[in-house]
Amino acid sequence: MIMDIFRFHRDCIDEQDDYGMTPFLRAVSMNALDAVKVLVENHSDILFTDPDGRSAVYIGAKYNAVDVLLYLMDIYRLRQADEGDSYPDVVNLPDHTQDTPMHLVCHTGYMEMVTLLHEHGARIDVMNEDEEIPLHGAAAYGQTACVRQLLEWDKRLVMHRDENSETPLHFAAKNGVSFLKNYTRSLNQSPYNIDHGVAKIDRRQPNQSAFIPTRFRAVFPISTRSESGNDRFGNSWRSGGDICVKDGCKEPYCLTVARIPYK
C-alpha cells in the first residue's frame, strides 16, 4: 500500500500531521519495521525531528521500538562513517528540554532499550535542562533494574547533583522505604575503605562515591568541610542514625561518615 501511495504522491513522503509527525516518525513509533525500511529506501528524512525536537531515536525509545531502532542504528552508523563528525550524534540528540533518549527510557524502565542505546554510544552522564542525569529519572520513577544497570556502568553517577543540589538518592527517597532499600542495595560494590566502623572516601579518587554500603542504614547527601572550614557539599540531613565529619581531619578531600547500623 505504501508503494501505491508513493507512485502517485512521492512528494508527500515527509509531510507532517497535526502533531508534527512525518510518516517515517509515525512508523517508528509503531515499531513498523517494514514500513520504516520502505520509507528509508525512498529517501525519507531520517534526521527529521518533531516540533518538540524529538528525533526518530527519541520516539523509538519512547515507544520501545526495538526492532526499528536496531535497523536504524546500522543506517545511522553507515552514514556517520561516510560524513564523519558533521553527522549528528543521533543517539544523544536531545529534545527541547535537553532530555535525551537515555533520559526517557530510564524513566520508563525499558531495559532492552537502555542496553541498546548504551551499546550504540548513549551517554549516561548527560544532563537535561534541570541538570538531571538519567539516574535521577530512574530513581524518581522507581526503576530498580535500571538503577542497578546504570550503577554497574558507572557508580560515580550517585554523586551527581541537579540544579537544586539533589542527588539521585533524594529522588529515590521520595519513593518510600522499599525502593530506597533497593536503591542502596545497588551500591553494594562501592569502593569503600571500612576501618573500625567508619567509611572514609578520598574525593580525589574518581571511582569512589559518597554513600555508605548497604549493610549500613541509608543516608542522604553528606556535608563535609575543607581545611579552611568551608562547607564543600551543602547541608547534611539524614534518615536515622548520625552523620559526622571527623574532627581534626587534615585531608581537604576526605569525607568521613559515622557507621549507622540497620535497626
C-alpha positions, 0 to 999 in steps of 0.5 A: 500500500505504501508503494501505491501511495508513493507512485502517485504522491512521492512528494508527500513522503515527509509531510507532517500531521497535526502533531508534527509527525512525518510518516517515517516518525509515525512508523517508528513509533509503531515499531513498523519495521517494514514500513520504516525500511520502505520509507528509508529506501525512498529517501525519507528524512531520517534526521527529521525531528518533531516540533518538540525536537524529538528525533526518530531515536527519541520516539523509538525509545519512547515507544520501545521500538526495538526492532526499528531502532536496531535497523536504524542504528546500522543506517545511522552508523553507515552514514556517520562513517561516510560524513564523519563528525558533521553527522549528528550524534543521533543517539544523544540528540536531545529534545527541547528540554535537553532530555535525551533518549537515555533520559526517557527510557530510564524513566520508563524502565525499558531495559532492552532499550537502555542496553541498546542505546548504551551499546550504540554510544548513549551517554549516561552522564548527560544532563537535561535542562534541570541538570538531571542525569538519567539516574535521577529519572530512574530513581524518581520513577522507581526503576530498580533494574535500571538503577542497578544497570546504570550503577554497574556502568558507572557508580560515580553517577550517585554523586551527581547533583541537579540544579537544586543540589539533589542527588539521585538518592533524594529522588529515590527517597521520595519513593518510600522505604522499599525502593530506597532499600533497593536503591542502596542495595545497588551500591553494594560494590562501592569502593569503600575503605571500612576501618573500625566502623567508619567509611572514609572516601578520598574525593580525589579518587574518581571511582569512589562515591559518597554513600555508605554500603548497604549493610549500613542504614541509608543516608542522604547527601553528606556535608563535609568541610575543607581545611579552611572550614568551608562547607564543600557539599551543602547541608547534611540531613539524614534518615536515622542514625548520625552523620559526622565529619571527623574532627581534626581531619587534615585531608581537604578531600576526605569525607568521613561518615559515622557507621549507622547500623540497620535497626 
